[in-house]
Amino acid sequence: MDSANVRNGVITDEDHDRTERPAEAVEPESGVRTEPSQTVEPASDRDRIAKEKSELQELLQRRQAEFENFRRRVERERTDLFEFAAMDSVKALLPVLDDLERALKIETADKEYARGFELIHSRFLETLKKLGLEPIPTEPPLFNPHIHHAVEMVDTKDHPDQTILDEYQKGYYFKGRLLRPAMVKVAVNP
């Protein structure tokens, strides 16, 4: 043991710690502290990074555009689905409307009863129109295979060719789409 470290034959904890510590690092003799220098990237690395950045920005823009298109398409499909569901519901009610129209054509002795049917028919038709139902117009009275269904064709010279002579069942549009074609009798010139 070192005599300097011993006091009255006893080594203190402070002396013990000093003897066990490793030597501290000594700075270089020049006295100038060196800092890590910034490394300058070569031009090719900068170009590569700039290219990657522009590619990633383009990819991000494409993804954002794709997402926006997807969102619009889903919204359009959703509204089409609701419209289609309403179209099916209105189509299911058309036979009731047809029956009311047939009932109005029958003569009855009770005028109040007939007036009640007229009110029910007009109210029902107005409600369906509010939902988007539109009757196919009968003017001009020429057959159009896109909106008419020819149930009967009559050979006649009294009327021009492809003229609608009678309408058996009304046709309807629903919000601009054909819901049901009109069933008609058509004149045909031999």
BELKAJO-V421997 format. One line per field, one symbol per residue. phi: phi as a letter, one per 20 degrees, with the letter a starting at -180 (. if undefined). Layout:
phi=???
This chain:
phi=.effedclnceefffffffefffffdfgffneeedfefeeffffffffffffffffffffffffffffffffffffffffffffffffffffefgffffffffffefcfefffffffffffffffffffffpfcfffedfedfcffccdfebcdfbdfcffmefebdebfdbdclndfebffecddecef
